[in-house]
Amino acid sequence: MNRLRRTVLGALAALLARPLAALASWNESAFGAKTPQDALKGIGAANPTPSKEIVIDAPQIAENGAVVPVEISSNVPGTTAIAVVIEKNPFPLAGRFEFKEGALPFVKLNVKMGETSDVRVVAFAGGKQFSATREIKVTIGGCGG
């Protein structure tokens, strides 16, 4: 019985350790940044090159800033990661998504925006960073912008 108990406890400990390993890769400086420049610096993209190869599909006017749908795809060859920075949010870095080789660089997410702001997307490919920006207007209570 002791052997079974130790095996079960060992397996349980291994399962609980996985989420802790994920936290070890948390980029606290980037996600905790208060300015877009600091967030970009934190993810290693201080001066990304503008690119028309990044497509941002989002509403031009969002009537509910609590849920703004954004779809992003990168046509930059060899894209390995995509980051989303919302310029006027208190914590600008909304997310960073990494892709394995051969994966389609596409992300769909809902972001929260307190006010009208530029949404900047940075794609990482071939050791370089590329960016695209789109302004999304947020109305207050759906009454105009």
N, C-alpha and C positions, 0 to 999 in steps of 0.2 A: 504494500500500500504506500509506503514511503517513497519508493522508486517512482510510482505513478504520480504521486503528488509533486515530486520534484520535477518530473518531466512536464507536467501541466503548468506548473509555476514558471519553469524555464521558457516554455512556449509563450506564455502570457507576457513575460518580461520582454521577450524578443518583439512581440507585436506592439507593445507600448513604446519601445525604443524607436520604432520607425517614425512616428510623428516628431519625436525629439530631433532626429536626424534632419528632418525637413526644416525645422526651425533653425538649425545650424547654418543653413544657406540663406537665411533671411538677410537682406541688405538693408539694415537699419538706417544707415546714413542716407540712402536714396529715398526710401519710403517715409522717413521722418523729416525730410527736407521741407523747409517752409517756402522756398522760392523755386521757380522752374529751373533757373540756372543751377542751383545746388542739386536738384533732382537729376538733371542731365549729367552733371559732373559725377554724381554718385553712381550712375550706371555706365560711366565711361563714354559719354556722348556729348562732350562740351560744345563741339562745333560740327554738327552733322551737316552734310551736303544736301541742299534741297533736291527733291526728286519727284518727277511726275509718275514714277513707277509704283508709288504707294497710293492706294485707293481708300479713301475714307467715305463711307456711306452712313450719313447721319442726318437727322432732320435739320433744316435750316433754322426753324424756330421750334423750340421745345416748350410746350405749355406746362409741363410738369418737370421741374428741375430735379425732382427726387428720383426719376427714372428716365434717363435719356439713352435710347438704344443707339449703339455705335457698332458698325461692322467695318473691319479693316482687312485688306488683303495687300500683299506685297508681290509685285511682279519683278522685284530685284532678284536676279539669279543668285542662288545660294543663300537666301535669307535664313538665318539661324535663330533670330529673336526679333520680337516686336515689343516696343514699350509705348505706353500711352501717358501723356502728360497734359493735364488740364491747367492751363496757365493761371487762372484766378482762384483755384481751390486752395483751401488752407494747407492741404498736403497734396501738392500737384501731381505726384506720380500715382496714377490710378492702377497701373498694372504693368508687369513685364512677363512676356510669354516666350518660352524657348521651344524650338522645334528640332527634332531629330532629322538627320539627313534623309531627304526624299519626302518629308512631310509637306503638306500644303500650308504655306504661311497665311492662315486665315484666322481671324479672331472676331467673335461676336460677344459684346458685353453690354451691360447696362451700367451707366455711371451716374453719379449724383453731382449736379452742378448748382451752386448757389446763385450764380449770376451769369450773364452773357460772358463768354470767354472763348479764346482760341483753344482748340484741341490739337495738340501736336503729337504726331506718331513718328517714332524713330524705328527704322529697320536696321538690323545689324547683318552685314553680309561681307564676306571676304576680308574681315579685319577692318572694315570701314563702316561708317554710320551714315544713313540717309534719312531725310525727314520730309514730312508733308504736314500742312497745317490747314485746319478748317475752323471757321468761326461758327459757333452755335449760339443763337440768341435764346435766352431763357426769359419767358414772360412770368410775371408775378401773378399767381392765381389764374393764369390764362386770360388776363385782361389786356394784353398788349405789351410791346417790348420797348 
